Amino acid sequence: MSRQDGLSEWTRELSSRMPHLSKPQGVVLAMWSYGIALTKWCGRRTVAALLAMLLDKNEDAIEQRLQEWCCNATDKSGGSARRWT
């Protein structure tokens, strides 16, 4: 199983166990936790670098998604951000 497949499987598992999360919330939480597990580091930049390589995506864009995960809904870009309840 590739690491990308592992991330997909982990995303499905996490979403099934946390159905109250929106799909974007579940995806970013899965990315964060999977990246931390692989790097054994919780730094946003380190996790973003690994995920960018793994997913063949822009590192800055992934880091922004991880950054916004940590923000309050009112501080996020875009109009559809959800609050944690």
C-alpha positions in Angstrom: 0.0 0.0 0.0 1.4 3.4 -0.9 1.5 6.2 1.5 -1.1 8.1 -0.5 -3.4 5.0 -0.3 -2.7 5.0 3.4 -3.9 8.6 3.7 -7.0 7.9 1.8 -7.8 4.9 4.0 -7.1 7.0 7.1 -9.4 9.7 5.9 -12.2 7.2 5.4 -11.6 5.7 8.9 -11.4 9.1 10.6 -14.6 10.3 8.8 -16.5 7.2 9.8 -15.6 7.6 13.4 -16.2 11.3 13.5 -19.4 11.8 11.4 -20.1 15.2 13.0 -17.1 16.7 11.1 -17.8 18.3 7.7 -15.9 16.6 4.8 -13.3 19.4 4.6 -12.8 19.2 8.4 -12.3 15.5 8.2 -9.9 15.7 5.3 -7.7 18.3 7.0 -7.7 16.5 10.3 -6.7 13.3 8.5 -3.9 15.1 6.7 -2.6 16.6 9.9 -2.7 13.4 11.9 -1.3 11.3 9.1 1.5 13.8 8.4 2.4 13.9 12.1 2.5 10.1 12.3 4.8 9.8 9.3 7.2 12.7 10.2 7.0 12.1 14.0 6.9 15.9 14.2 3.9 18.3 14.6 5.4 21.4 13.0 3.0 22.8 10.3 5.8 23.4 7.8 7.3 19.9 8.2 3.9 18.2 7.9 3.0 20.4 4.9 6.3 19.6 3.1 5.6 15.8 3.5 2.0 16.1 2.4 3.0 18.2 -0.6 5.4 15.5 -1.7 3.0 12.8 -1.0 0.0 14.4 -2.8 2.0 16.2 -5.5 0.4 19.5 -4.4 1.7 23.0 -3.6 3.3 23.1 -0.2 2.2 26.6 0.6 -1.5 25.7 -0.2 -1.3 22.7 2.1 0.3 24.8 4.8 -2.5 27.3 4.5 -5.1 24.6 5.0 -3.3 23.3 8.1 -3.0 26.9 9.4 -6.7 27.6 8.9 -7.5 24.3 10.8 -6.1 26.1 13.9 -8.1 29.3 13.4 -11.5 30.4 14.7 -14.2 30.4 12.0 -14.3 34.2 12.0 -10.6 34.3 11.2 -10.7 32.0 8.2 -10.7 33.1 4.6 -13.9 32.4 2.7 -17.5 32.8 3.8 -18.5 29.2 4.6 -16.1 28.5 7.5 -17.7 26.4 10.3 -17.5 26.9 14.0 -16.6 24.2 16.4 -19.4 23.5 18.7 
